[in-house]
Amino acid sequence: MKRRKFGIQGKTEISREVIKRLLKWWPALLCLPAAALLVFEAYRLGVKPNPLTKASEMTVTQKKPLQHLDKKLPGNLNRLDPITRAVGGSRERCLKLLLPEELEHLVLPVARESTKPFKKVVYITDNDTTYVEENATMIDRHLEGQRFNLFTGYQNLQQREESFKIKETAVVHCGFYSDKGGFKISEEDKIYMQKCEVVVSTCAFGGGDDLYQPIGMSEQSLQKVCFVAFWDEVTLATQEAEGNKVGKNGYIGNWRIIIVKDLPFRDQRLNGKIPKMLPHRLFPNSRYSIWIDSKSQLRRDPLGLLEALLWRTNSVLAISEHGARSSVYDEAKAVVKKNKATPEEVEVQLTQYRKDGLPEDKRFNGKKALAEASVIVRQHTKVSNIFMCLWFNEVVRFTSRDQLSFPYVLWRFQVLRNINLFPVCTRKDIVNSIGHIRKAKPLN
């Protein structure tokens, strides 16, 4: 029997069968390349660093002690990609820094400070007999029992009013009123702090947020800038439990850890205002400071920030503006709604501000004066130092929400004109916002 030859008819049947199967399964076949691409991208992102992160910029992060391997890192951590905004149909960077090679040769300008309008600043202490305590008002008696103490001094309303007046010799409360007032720092740390000319600082009290290593630093900044994190013993214990041990040299990565004992306030938010608002008291020889909230990671070069935000704009204070509101009174409603302060204490503050004549929608040089204030860059001059003292006193007297008092102090203290209120997108370029990790424990 002869074997049947496989001819044209057989080939046609096979072709028909193949076409029939393709028509049946074509959706699944189309999904295969997409699935393969997804697997490839997931693998690539998992094993490779951010392509915008240079090797030199990664070295700082690598110095940080290893976290527990099972701890998930925040998704926003260690990002260095630039933040841009639409300008005239194209996109521009929100923060324009000098080129890396220019940053490496950046030097601090020669120190020159005008003696106008202040020739001298005196910080009131318990040894000062300049003022005799007057009979306090009902508001003073209520607040002194809760907020004012041996750290702040007991500023009454008459002293508050005097502190805003422009005189050759300014006399103001500015914390550190008494040696018995708390916020104790070791002598070794004080010696270190006295040597700082430029400082980047943050704080976490009551076991609050984690510490994030700065990234994107130039060698100039790593050599010339002090990076200081203020902790209390609760935060120290919390971080050590997380595997973040302070080295024998007092550092974790590039951060010098300074342990503060005997915090003066039960409210940890108030304790945090001390390093935030009073770096000129903590670092008596510093010329510049940069404050970064504990919920954020610094991702831009500090010396570059001084050049871009202060020197280039001829400013002594640069602060992040509020992204949502411009009115103090609208902000007060939001504070109450979000349970950031009680309605009663907010009303006391607003009543005083209305009495003093604060406008509903305060503007400064055409910009809104309401600040978000999680990033503060400033030169330590007599004028800017007094401004921060006045701001601190308002926060102690009224609510801990410094956004409410900033526009008021800016309105009252009109000699401070060189302010750079930079927009939200600039702040986002300066820091990676991680958010608060855990709630700080109040003092017992």
C-alpha positions as CSV (number, residue, x, y, z in Angstrom):
1,M,0.0,0.0,0.0
2,K,1.4,3.3,-1.0
3,R,1.8,6.1,1.6
4,R,-0.5,9.0,1.0
5,K,1.4,12.1,-0.1
6,F,1.0,15.3,2.0
7,G,0.0,17.8,-0.7
8,I,-1.6,21.2,-1.1
9,Q,-4.9,20.1,0.5
10,G,-3.2,19.1,3.8
11,K,-1.3,22.4,4.0
12,T,-4.6,24.3,3.5
13,E,-6.3,22.4,6.4
14,I,-3.4,23.1,8.8
15,S,-3.5,26.8,7.8
16,R,-7.2,26.9,8.5
17,E,-6.7,25.3,11.9
18,V,-4.0,27.8,12.8
19,I,-6.1,30.8,11.8
20,K,-9.1,29.4,13.7
21,R,-7.0,29.0,16.9
22,L,-5.5,32.5,16.5
23,L,-9.0,34.0,16.2
24,K,-10.0,32.2,19.4
25,W,-7.0,33.1,21.6
26,W,-5.9,36.5,20.2
27,P,-6.9,38.5,23.4
28,A,-4.6,36.3,25.5
29,L,-1.8,36.6,23.0
30,L,-2.0,40.4,23.1
31,C,-1.7,40.4,26.9
32,L,1.5,38.3,26.9
33,P,3.8,41.2,25.8
34,A,2.2,43.6,28.3
35,A,2.7,41.1,31.1
36,A,6.3,40.5,30.2
37,L,6.9,44.3,30.1
38,L,5.4,44.7,33.6
39,V,7.6,41.9,35.0
40,F,10.7,43.5,33.4
41,E,9.9,47.0,34.8
42,A,9.2,45.6,38.3
43,Y,12.5,43.8,38.3
44,R,14.4,46.8,37.0
45,L,13.0,49.2,39.6
46,G,13.7,46.7,42.3
47,V,17.4,46.2,41.6
48,K,18.6,49.5,40.2
49,P,19.0,52.8,42.0
50,N,17.2,55.9,40.8
51,P,19.0,56.9,37.6
52,L,19.0,60.5,38.7
53,T,21.0,59.6,41.9
54,K,24.7,60.0,41.3
55,A,27.1,57.8,43.1
56,S,28.4,60.8,45.1
57,E,24.9,61.6,46.2
58,M,24.2,58.1,47.5
59,T,27.2,58.0,49.8
60,V,25.5,60.0,52.6
61,T,22.5,57.6,52.7
62,Q,24.8,54.6,52.9
63,K,26.4,55.9,56.1
64,K,23.1,55.5,58.0
65,P,22.9,52.4,60.2
66,L,20.9,49.6,58.7
67,Q,17.3,49.5,59.6
68,H,15.5,46.2,60.3
69,L,15.2,44.3,57.1
70,D,11.5,43.8,57.6
71,K,10.8,47.5,58.0
72,K,9.2,49.0,54.9
73,L,10.9,52.3,53.8
74,P,8.6,55.3,53.0
75,G,8.0,55.5,49.2
76,N,9.1,59.1,49.1
77,L,12.4,58.5,50.7
78,N,15.7,59.2,48.9
79,R,14.1,60.8,45.9
80,L,16.3,63.3,44.0
81,D,14.2,64.0,40.9
82,P,13.6,67.7,40.3
83,I,10.2,69.3,40.9
84,T,9.0,71.4,38.0
85,R,6.1,73.8,37.3
86,A,4.5,75.1,34.1
87,V,5.7,78.6,33.1
88,G,4.7,80.1,29.7
89,G,3.8,76.8,28.1
90,S,7.0,75.0,29.2
91,R,8.2,73.4,32.5
92,E,10.8,75.0,34.7
93,R,12.5,73.8,37.9
94,C,10.9,75.2,41.0
95,L,14.3,75.6,42.7
96,K,17.3,76.7,40.6
97,L,20.5,75.8,42.3
98,L,24.0,76.4,41.1
99,L,25.7,73.6,39.1
100,P,27.5,70.9,41.2
101,E,31.0,72.2,40.3
102,E,29.9,75.8,41.3
103,L,28.6,74.5,44.7
104,E,32.0,72.9,45.4
105,H,33.6,76.4,45.2
106,L,30.8,78.3,47.1
107,V,32.0,80.4,50.0
108,L,30.2,82.3,52.7
109,P,30.0,86.0,52.0
110,V,31.9,88.4,54.3
111,A,29.9,89.1,57.4
112,R,28.5,92.6,57.3
113,E,25.5,93.7,59.4
114,S,23.9,97.0,59.7
115,T,23.5,98.6,63.1
116,K,20.2,100.1,62.0
117,P,17.6,100.1,63.5
118,F,19.1,98.0,66.4
119,K,22.5,98.6,67.9
120,K,22.0,96.0,70.7
121,V,19.7,93.2,71.6
122,V,19.2,92.2,75.3
123,Y,17.5,88.9,76.1
124,I,15.5,89.1,79.4
125,T,16.6,86.7,82.1
126,D,15.6,86.3,85.8
127,N,18.6,88.4,86.7
128,D,17.3,91.3,84.7
129,T,15.5,94.1,86.7
130,T,14.7,96.2,83.7
131,Y,11.0,95.4,84.0
132,V,8.8,95.2,87.1
133,E,6.0,92.7,86.7
134,E,2.7,94.5,86.4
135,N,-0.7,93.1,87.5
136,A,-1.5,90.6,84.8
137,T,-4.9,90.6,83.0
138,M,-7.3,87.7,83.2
139,I,-5.8,86.4,79.9
140,D,-2.3,86.6,81.3
141,R,-3.2,84.7,84.5
142,H,-4.9,82.0,82.6
143,L,-2.0,81.5,80.2
144,E,0.8,82.0,82.6
145,G,-0.3,79.0,84.7
146,Q,-0.2,76.8,81.6
147,R,2.4,78.0,79.2
148,F,4.8,80.6,80.6
149,N,7.5,79.1,82.9
150,L,11.1,79.5,84.0
151,F,12.3,78.8,80.5
152,T,10.2,81.4,78.7
153,G,9.9,84.0,81.5
154,Y,6.6,85.6,82.4
155,Q,5.9,88.1,79.7
156,N,2.8,90.2,80.4
157,L,0.8,92.1,77.9
158,Q,2.6,95.4,78.6
159,Q,5.9,93.7,77.9
160,R,4.5,92.1,74.8
161,E,3.5,95.5,73.5
162,E,6.9,97.0,74.3
163,S,8.7,94.2,72.5
164,F,7.3,95.2,69.1
165,K,8.5,98.8,69.4
166,I,11.7,99.8,67.5
167,K,14.4,101.0,69.8
168,E,18.2,101.2,69.5
169,T,18.4,98.7,72.3
170,A,15.9,95.9,71.9
171,V,14.9,94.1,75.1
172,V,12.9,90.9,74.5
173,H,12.0,87.6,76.1
174,C,13.6,84.9,74.0
175,G,13.6,81.7,76.0
176,F,16.4,80.5,78.4
177,Y,15.0,82.9,81.0
178,S,16.5,81.0,84.0
179,D,19.1,78.4,84.5
180,K,16.3,76.4,86.2
181,G,14.2,76.6,83.1
182,G,15.2,73.3,81.5
183,F,16.3,72.3,78.0
184,K,19.6,71.1,79.4
185,I,22.4,70.2,77.0
186,S,25.8,68.6,77.9
187,E,28.9,70.8,78.0
188,E,30.5,68.7,75.3
189,D,27.6,69.3,73.0
190,K,27.6,73.0,73.8
191,I,31.3,73.3,72.8
192,Y,30.4,71.6,69.5
193,M,27.5,73.9,68.9
194,Q,29.6,77.0,69.6
195,K,31.8,76.1,66.6
196,C,28.9,75.9,64.1
197,E,28.8,78.7,61.5
198,V,26.1,77.1,59.3
199,V,23.7,74.6,60.9
200,V,20.9,72.4,59.6
201,S,18.7,71.2,62.4
202,T,15.7,69.1,63.2
203,C,14.2,67.6,66.3
204,A,12.1,64.7,67.5
205,F,10.9,64.6,71.1
206,G,8.7,62.1,72.9
207,G,9.7,59.2,70.5
208,G,8.3,61.0,67.5
209,D,9.6,60.7,63.9
210,D,12.5,58.7,62.5
211,L,15.7,60.5,61.4
212,Y,16.3,60.7,57.6
213,Q,19.8,61.2,56.3
214,P,20.3,64.2,54.0
215,I,21.0,63.5,50.4
216,G,22.3,65.5,47.5
217,M,25.1,67.1,49.6
218,S,28.2,68.7,48.2
219,E,31.6,68.0,49.8
220,Q,31.7,71.7,50.7
221,S,28.5,71.3,52.8
222,L,29.6,68.1,54.4
223,Q,32.8,69.8,55.6
224,K,31.4,73.2,56.6
225,V,27.8,72.6,57.7
226,C,26.7,71.2,61.1
227,F,23.9,68.7,60.9
228,V,22.2,68.5,64.3
229,A,19.2,66.5,65.5
230,F,17.8,67.3,68.9
231,W,16.4,64.2,70.8
232,D,15.2,63.5,74.2
233,E,15.8,60.3,76.1
234,V,12.4,58.9,75.0
235,T,13.3,59.3,71.3
236,L,16.8,57.9,71.9
237,A,15.3,54.7,73.4
238,T,12.7,54.5,70.6
239,Q,15.3,54.8,67.9
240,E,17.7,52.3,69.6
241,A,14.8,49.8,69.7
242,E,14.5,50.3,65.9
243,G,18.1,49.5,65.5
244,N,19.4,53.1,65.1
245,K,22.3,53.3,67.4
246,V,24.2,56.5,68.1
247,G,27.9,56.0,67.4
248,K,30.6,56.5,70.0
249,N,31.3,59.8,68.2
250,G,27.8,61.0,68.8
251,Y,26.6,60.6,65.2
252,I,24.2,58.7,63.1
253,G,25.3,59.1,59.6
254,N,25.9,62.9,59.1
255,W,23.6,63.9,62.0
256,R,25.1,64.9,65.3
257,I,22.7,63.6,67.9
258,I,22.2,66.0,70.8
259,I,20.2,64.7,73.8
260,V,18.2,67.3,75.6
261,K,17.2,66.7,79.2
262,D,14.6,68.4,81.4
263,L,12.3,69.6,78.6
264,P,10.4,72.7,79.8
265,F,6.9,72.0,78.3
266,R,4.5,69.1,78.7
267,D,3.3,69.8,75.1
268,Q,6.0,68.3,72.8
269,R,5.0,70.7,70.0
270,L,6.1,73.6,72.2
271,N,9.4,71.8,73.0
272,G,10.0,71.5,69.3
273,K,9.6,75.3,68.8
274,I,12.8,75.9,70.7
275,P,15.2,74.5,68.1
276,K,12.9,75.6,65.3
277,M,12.6,79.2,66.3
278,L,15.6,79.9,68.5
279,P,18.7,78.5,66.7
280,H,20.5,81.8,67.3
281,R,20.3,81.1,71.1
282,L,21.4,77.5,70.7
283,F,24.2,78.2,68.3
284,P,25.5,81.6,69.5
285,N,28.2,81.9,66.8
286,S,26.2,80.7,63.8
287,R,25.6,83.0,60.9
288,Y,23.1,80.9,59.0
289,S,20.6,78.1,59.9
290,I,18.2,75.8,58.1
291,W,15.3,74.2,59.9
292,I,13.8,71.0,58.5
293,D,10.7,69.4,60.2
294,S,11.2,65.9,61.4
295,K,8.6,64.6,58.9
296,S,10.9,65.6,56.0
297,Q,14.2,64.5,54.4
298,L,16.6,67.2,53.2
299,R,17.5,66.5,49.6
300,R,19.2,69.7,48.4
301,D,22.6,71.1,49.3
302,P,22.5,73.5,52.3
303,L,25.1,76.0,50.9
304,G,23.2,75.9,47.6
305,L,20.0,76.7,49.5
306,L,21.6,79.7,51.2
307,E,22.7,81.0,47.8
308,A,19.4,80.4,46.0
309,L,17.0,81.5,48.7
310,L,18.9,84.2,50.6
311,W,21.9,85.7,48.8
312,R,20.4,85.7,45.3
313,T,17.2,87.3,46.6
314,N,18.9,89.6,49.1
315,S,16.8,88.1,51.9
316,V,17.6,87.3,55.6
317,L,14.7,84.9,56.0
318,A,13.2,82.4,53.6
319,I,10.2,80.4,54.6
320,S,7.7,78.1,52.9
321,E,4.3,79.7,52.3
322,H,1.0,78.0,53.0
323,G,-0.4,76.0,50.1
324,A,-4.1,76.1,50.9
325,R,-5.0,79.4,52.6
326,S,-3.9,83.0,53.0
327,S,-6.1,84.3,55.8
328,V,-5.2,83.8,59.5
329,Y,-8.9,83.6,60.3
330,D,-9.5,80.8,57.7
331,E,-6.5,79.0,59.1
332,A,-7.9,79.2,62.6
333,K,-11.1,77.5,61.4
334,A,-9.0,74.7,59.9
335,V,-7.0,74.3,63.0
336,V,-10.1,73.8,65.1
337,K,-11.7,71.5,62.6
338,K,-8.6,69.3,62.5
339,N,-8.4,69.3,66.3
340,K,-5.0,70.9,66.3
341,A,-6.1,73.3,69.0
342,T,-9.2,73.9,71.2
343,P,-11.8,76.4,70.0
344,E,-11.3,78.3,73.3
345,E,-7.6,78.9,72.9
346,V,-7.9,79.8,69.3
347,E,-10.6,82.3,70.1
348,V,-8.4,84.0,72.7
349,Q,-5.7,84.4,70.1
350,L,-8.1,85.7,67.4
351,T,-9.7,88.1,69.8
352,Q,-6.4,89.6,70.6
353,Y,-5.4,89.9,66.9
354,R,-8.7,91.5,66.0
355,K,-8.3,94.0,68.9
356,D,-4.8,94.8,67.5
357,G,-6.2,95.4,64.0
358,L,-4.7,92.4,62.1
359,P,-6.2,92.5,58.5
360,E,-8.4,89.6,57.4
361,D,-6.1,88.7,54.5
362,K,-2.6,89.9,55.3
363,R,-0.3,90.2,52.2
364,F,3.4,90.7,52.1
365,N,5.0,92.2,48.9
366,G,2.0,90.9,47.0
367,K,2.3,87.4,48.4
368,K,0.2,85.8,51.1
369,A,1.8,86.1,54.5
370,L,0.5,82.8,55.9
371,A,3.4,80.4,56.2
372,E,3.5,76.6,56.2
373,A,6.9,76.9,58.0
374,S,8.2,73.3,57.8
375,V,11.4,74.7,56.1
376,I,13.0,77.9,57.4
377,V,16.3,79.3,55.9
378,R,17.7,82.4,57.5
379,Q,20.7,84.6,58.2
380,H,21.2,85.3,61.9
381,T,21.0,89.1,62.0
382,K,19.7,91.3,64.9
383,V,16.4,91.9,63.0
384,S,15.8,88.3,62.1
385,N,16.8,87.1,65.6
386,I,14.3,89.5,67.3
387,F,11.6,88.4,64.8
388,M,12.0,84.8,65.8
389,C,11.9,85.7,69.5
390,L,8.7,87.6,69.0
391,W,7.2,84.7,67.1
392,F,8.3,82.2,69.8
393,N,6.6,84.4,72.5
394,E,3.3,84.4,70.5
395,V,3.4,80.6,70.2
396,V,3.9,80.3,74.0
397,R,1.2,82.8,74.8
398,F,-1.4,81.5,72.5
399,T,-1.6,78.2,70.5
400,S,1.3,75.9,69.4
401,R,0.2,76.4,65.8
402,D,2.9,78.8,64.6
403,Q,1.0,79.3,61.3
404,L,-1.5,81.5,63.2
405,S,1.1,83.8,64.7
406,F,3.5,84.3,61.9
407,P,1.4,86.8,59.8
408,Y,0.7,88.8,63.0
409,V,4.4,89.1,63.9
410,L,5.3,90.0,60.3
411,W,2.6,92.7,60.4
412,R,3.6,94.1,63.7
413,F,7.4,93.9,63.2
414,Q,7.6,95.9,60.0
415,V,11.4,96.5,60.0
416,L,11.9,92.9,58.7
417,R,11.4,93.4,55.0
418,N,13.9,91.1,53.3
419,I,11.7,88.0,53.4
420,N,11.5,85.3,50.7
421,L,8.1,83.5,51.0
422,F,8.8,80.7,48.6
423,P,6.0,78.6,47.0
424,V,5.0,75.1,47.7
425,C,6.7,73.6,44.7
426,T,10.0,75.0,46.0
427,R,9.5,73.4,49.4
428,K,8.8,70.1,47.6
429,D,12.1,70.4,45.8
430,I,14.0,71.1,49.0
431,V,12.7,68.1,51.0
432,N,11.0,64.7,50.6
433,S,8.0,64.8,52.8
434,I,7.6,61.5,54.6
435,G,4.8,62.4,57.0
436,H,4.7,61.8,60.7
437,I,5.6,58.2,61.7
438,R,4.4,58.0,65.2
439,K,2.7,60.4,67.7
440,A,5.0,62.0,70.2
441,K,4.4,61.1,73.9
442,P,3.7,64.1,76.1
443,L,5.7,64.7,79.3
444,N,4.0,63.3,82.4
